[in-house]
């Protein structure tokens, strides 16, 4: 009798343990409580940044449909990206999300943009499909987004998320240590432009946080909102020491260095106009590769002071988070501005 009395509670406890693993409730970055069935094996991401969280956490094979930031057609994907994700021709989607397509995908969960897809999320939730909304524009929000994603991907993803956050913090700490003796007045003054010569970042954008993490000062940090359109006169007044061009759009350093209207700028006179490299995703945006964005910027801003090995960091990142090996040419592209 005693043995039976002991065994029954054990069986019940095991049953409750199994039941407890059939779903989880998380709070997404819009503040919505979302109940997610477990395990999540089929994911659709209509958030072009969030897609990369899934890959970095080792669950890229669970994607059924995915948006990839900056890739609006298969022809826009790099050779490296196609080598990294051979399924890209089947996964790639873009444009306005189709409710019918999303429902037909059989997705157990949909990742969406908290600033663009609120209405889509409401429709899908009414149909019984969980939607997780993302809104990350700061380093802390990026870490939160990665942790949030890991919460519905399982224990291995949670371990990977912890490793990524540790790496991100390590990078910032390493740069800070190298620049500890550099006073505010000696920090590099940086202008980060967009897809036109006079489109610039605001102080609220993720790129400003990257510049600061890399030890620089954004000359546009007092601006608000998203991309700002300014005139050349204002840029001449800012007189940046370094100009950074994002890894998208058509602008190349020569468009600035050879432009007669820009010749009085300190950055032009010293030749310090650089376009960020891109291998998989644009590393100026709030996704995992932005860890390399910090390292790359720091090396560009302070080549004599930064001690981290950029090539080592690049190789390590792609191996650890994307299970991807760069060719010698690709590594050179990523490490030589």
N, C-alpha and C positions, 0 to 999 in steps of 0.2 A: 504493500500500500504506500509506504513511504517513497519508494522509488517512483511509482506512478505519479504521486503528488508533486514530486520534484520535476519530472519529465514534462508534465503538461504546461507549466509556466514557461519552461525553456522553449517548447514548441511555439507557444503563443508569442513569446518575445521575438523569436526568429520570424514569425509571420508578420509581426508589426514592423520589424526591421525592413523586410521586403516591401511592405506597403509604403513605408516612409521614403523609399527610393523611387517611387513611381511618379513623383512630381516634385517640383520645387517652386517657390514663389520668390521673385526678385523684384526690386524697384529699379526701373530703368532711369535714364538720365533726363527724362521729361517729368519724373516724379510719379509715373504710373506703376501700379503694382501689377505684375504679370505672372500668371501661373503657367509653368512650362512642364509638359509631360517628359518624363525621363525613361530611357536615355534619348537624347536628341541625335538622331542619325541623319536626318535630311533637313538641310538649312538652305534658305534663300536669302541672299543679301542684296538689297536694293540701295545699300549705303556703300558708296564706292571707297570710303575710307575703312569702314567696319569690316569689309571683306578681308582686309589684311590682318585684322585681329585674329580671325579664324585660322589663317595660315600660320601665323606666328605661334599660335597655341597648339599646333600640330593636328588640326582638324580640317585641313583643306579638302580632304577626300569626302567630307560630308556635304559639301556645297553642291546644290542641284542647279541653281541659277545664281549668277553673281554680277554685280556692277564693279568696275575697277576704275578708280579715279583717273581721269584724263584719257581713258581709252573708250572712245565713242564708236569705234569700228575695229574690226580685226586688223585692218591695215595700219592702225595706229599703234599696235602692240610691237614692242621691240623683239628682236631675235632672241634676246636673253629671256624675255618674259615668256615667249612661246616654248623655249627649252625648259624653263622652270615649271610651267603649267601646261603640259601637253593637251589637257582637256579644254584649254581656253576656247577653241572654236565652238565647243558644245555648251560651255558655261556662260560665255559672255552675253550680257544684255545691257541696255542703256536706254535713255529717254524716260518718258513718263511710265511709271509702273502700270502694268495691265492687271486688273483684279482677276480676270479670267485666267490669265497665264499663271499668276501666282497660286491660285486655287488649284489649277490643274497640275501644278508641279508636285503636289503631295507633300509640301513642306510641313514639318512639324513646328517650325518656328521661322519667323521672318525678321531680319535685321533691317532697320530703316533709319532715315535721317530725321532727327527730331525737329529740324527747322523747315523741312520740305514735305514730309510725308505724314503729317498728322491726320489729314482727312483719309488717306489710304489706310492708315493704321486703324482708324475707327471702323471702316468698312470691313476690314479683315477680322477684327476682333468680334464684330457682329456675326461673322460667319464661323466663329469658333477657332480661329487661327491666332495663336499668340504672336504679338509683334513687340519687339524690343526697340525702343527709340534711343538714338545716340546724339549727344551734344557735347563735343569735346573741343575746346579751344585754348586750353592751358595744359601745362605738363601734368598737373594734378588730375585734371579731367581725363587726360589720356590714360593715366594709370587706372583711374576709376573705370574707364571704358574697357580696358583689358581685363581687369578683375571681374567686371560684370559679365563679360563674354565667357570667361572661364567658369563662372558659376553654373552655366547650363551645359558646359562641354565635359565636365567630369574631373576627377581627381588629378589625372595626368596634366590636363590643361591648367588646373590651379597651380600645380608645381611649376609649370612653364611660365605662368603669369608672374609668380613670385620671383623667378629668375630674371625675367625681363625688367621688372621694376627695380630689382637690385642692380642690374646692369645700367639702367637709365640713371639712377642716383650715383652710381660709381663714376659714370662719365662726367656728370656735373661736378662732383667732388674733385675729380682729377684735374679738370680745367681750373676750378677755383683755387686749388692748391698751387698750380703752376703760376697763377696770376695774382697770388696773395699780396705781393708787394707793389702791385700796379695800382696807383691811385685813380680816382674817378676822372680826373682831368687828362690822364694819359690813356684812357680807354679809346679804342678805335671807334670813330664815328661812321656809322654804316647807313647807307641808303639801300633799301630793298625795293626794287621795282616789280611791276607785274607784267602783263602781256602787251603793254604799250609803254613808251619811254616816260610818260608823265603820270602813270598809274602807280600809286605807292601804297604800302601797308599802313594800317593804323596801329595805335598802341594796344588795341584790344585783340589783335590777331596773333595767331600762334607763331608766326614768323618773328614777331617782336620778342616773344619768350625765348626762341631759339638763339637770337642774336645776343640777348642778355646772358643766357646759359653759356654761350661761347665767349663771354667776356667783353662783348661790344656794347655800344650804345646806339640805338636806332634814332636817327635824326627826325623820324616821323612819329616818335612815341607819344606826342601830345595830341595826335589826331584820333578821332573816334570812328566807330562803325567798322565797316569792312574796307574794301579797296577805295581809296580816295583819288580823285583826279585833281592834280595840281598843275601849276604852270612852270615853265622853265625858270622864270625869275625866282620863284620860291626855292627851287632846287639849287640855284646858284647861291642863294643866301645861306642855305644849309651847308653848302660846300663839304659834302661828305669826303672822308678819306678813302673809303672803300665802297664800291657799288656791287651789289649782288643781284644777279638775274636768276629767276626761278628756272627749274628744269623743264619748263613747258612754254608754249608760245614760240614765236619766231625770232625774238630778239637775241642777237649774238653780241659779244663784247665789242666787236669791230663797229657795230652800229652806234656805239657811244664813243669809243676811242678815236674813231675817224670822223666824228660829227663836229664840224667847226663851231657849232653853238655851245658845245660842252667843254671846250679846250681849257677854260679857266679853272675848272674844278680840280681840286687836289687829287682826287681819285684818278682822273684822266692823266694828269701830269706825271703821276707816279706809275701809271699803268695798272692800277689795282681795281680792275673791273673784271668780275668773274661770274661765269654762269655755272650754277650748281649742276653736278652730274646726275644722271638718273639711270638706274639699272632696272629695278622692278617697279617701284612706286616713287612719286615725288617726295623727297625727304625734307621738304619744308612744310609738310602738312602733318596734322596730329595722328600719325600712324606709327607703327613700330620703327620703320626706317629713319624716323626723325632723330633717333639716337645717333645715327651716323651723321645726320645734319649738324648736330652739335659738334661732333668731332671734326667734320670737314670745315665748318666755319672757324672753329678755334685755330686750326692749322693755317687757314687763309689769313686770319686776323693777326696771329702772333707766331709766325713760322719759327722764330728763334727762341720762343719761350715755352711753347707747348711740347711736353715730353712724350705724350702718348704716341704710339706707333699706329698711324692711320691705316696702313695696309693690314696690319694684324687685326685691328678692330673690324675692318670691312670683311675680311675672310671669316672671322669668328662669327659675326652677326649672321651672314647668309648661311653659314653651316648650321648654326644653332637654332635659328628661327625659321628659315625657309628651306632647309635641307638642300642647299644649292651651292655649287662650286663655280666660281667665276673663272673665265679664261684669263691668261696673262694680260691680254689686251684689255679686257673688261676691268681688271684690277687696276691697271694703269690709268684707265679712264676715270675711275672712281677716286684716285688718290693724287692726281696731278691737275690742279686747277688750270 
